Amino acid sequence: MARYLISFDRGWMTFPEEDLPDVAKAAHAVIQEAKDARAFVFGGGIADDETTTLVAVDGTVTDGPYPETKEQVGGFAVIDVPTRADAIEWAAKIAVACRCAQEVREFMPDPSVDEWLAR
């Protein structure tokens, strides 16, 4: 099987604030469906007010937020499914639930990660 990242930019969610409870309920239902299908690995929303921390290769730490960044991940799900078509089907369900488009990207295969996850 292959793992896919399904994610959305926080700017893509444009529904009224009062709809958030209904959106959250719908999103949780889709994730439960993915869990029941044994496709869900991990996921979650990312808080809008989180401070961003950048750690450079030399260990230098720089705290954000970085307002010049135009795109920021608003939430994501990692799924493990047999095909890209399956990943797109899950992304479509999440898009309906979250009321916004979803990006689908495949993780690079890594036998070591497969081994770790199997433990």
C-alpha positions in Angstrom: 0.0 0.0 0.0 1.0 3.6 -0.3 0.7 6.5 2.1 -0.8 9.8 0.9 -1.0 13.3 2.4 -4.4 14.9 2.0 -4.2 18.6 3.0 -5.6 22.0 2.5 -4.4 25.5 2.7 -6.0 27.4 5.6 -7.1 30.2 3.2 -9.3 27.7 1.3 -11.8 27.4 4.1 -14.2 30.2 3.4 -17.5 29.2 5.1 -19.1 31.3 7.8 -17.6 30.9 11.3 -21.0 29.7 12.6 -20.8 26.7 10.3 -17.6 25.4 12.0 -19.4 22.9 14.3 -21.2 21.3 11.3 -18.0 21.2 9.3 -16.1 19.6 12.2 -18.8 17.0 12.7 -18.8 16.1 9.0 -15.0 15.9 9.0 -14.9 13.7 12.0 -17.5 11.4 10.4 -15.3 11.0 7.3 -12.2 10.3 9.4 -14.1 7.7 11.4 -15.1 6.1 8.1 -11.5 6.1 7.0 -10.5 4.6 10.4 -13.2 1.9 10.0 -11.8 1.1 6.5 -8.3 0.9 8.1 -7.1 3.6 5.7 -6.5 6.4 8.3 -3.0 6.8 9.7 -2.9 10.2 11.3 -4.2 13.7 10.8 -5.4 16.9 12.4 -6.1 20.6 12.0 -3.4 23.2 12.6 -4.2 26.1 14.8 -4.3 29.5 13.1 -2.6 31.3 15.9 0.3 28.8 16.3 3.7 30.3 16.5 5.9 28.9 13.7 9.4 27.9 14.6 12.1 27.4 11.9 15.1 25.2 12.8 18.0 25.6 10.4 20.5 22.9 9.5 23.0 24.6 11.8 20.6 24.5 14.7 19.6 28.2 14.6 16.1 28.7 15.8 13.9 31.5 14.5 10.4 32.0 15.8 7.5 33.3 13.6 4.8 33.8 12.6 5.9 34.6 9.1 3.3 36.9 7.6 5.0 37.0 4.3 4.1 33.3 3.9 1.1 33.2 1.6 0.2 29.5 2.0 0.0 27.6 5.3 -1.4 24.2 5.9 -4.7 24.3 7.7 -5.2 20.6 8.2 -4.2 17.2 6.9 -4.8 13.5 6.9 -2.4 10.7 6.2 -4.0 7.7 4.7 -2.6 4.3 3.6 -4.4 2.9 0.6 -3.7 0.6 -2.4 -3.9 3.2 -5.2 -3.8 6.9 -6.0 -7.5 6.6 -7.1 -8.4 5.4 -3.6 -6.5 8.4 -2.1 -8.5 10.7 -4.4 -11.8 9.2 -3.3 -10.9 9.9 0.3 -9.8 13.4 -0.6 -13.2 14.0 -2.3 -15.0 12.9 0.9 -12.8 15.2 3.0 -13.4 18.1 0.5 -17.1 17.7 0.9 -16.9 17.5 4.7 -14.5 20.4 5.1 -16.1 22.5 2.3 -12.8 23.2 0.6 -10.5 21.7 -2.0 -7.9 19.1 -0.9 -4.4 18.5 -2.2 -3.3 14.8 -2.6 0.4 13.9 -2.5 2.1 10.6 -2.2 4.8 9.9 0.3 7.9 8.5 -1.2 8.1 4.7 -0.6 10.5 3.9 2.2 10.9 0.2 3.3 12.3 1.3 6.7 9.2 3.3 7.5 7.0 0.4 6.4 9.0 -1.8 8.8 8.6 0.7 11.7 4.9 1.0 11.1 4.4 -2.8 11.1 5.8 -3.0 14.6 
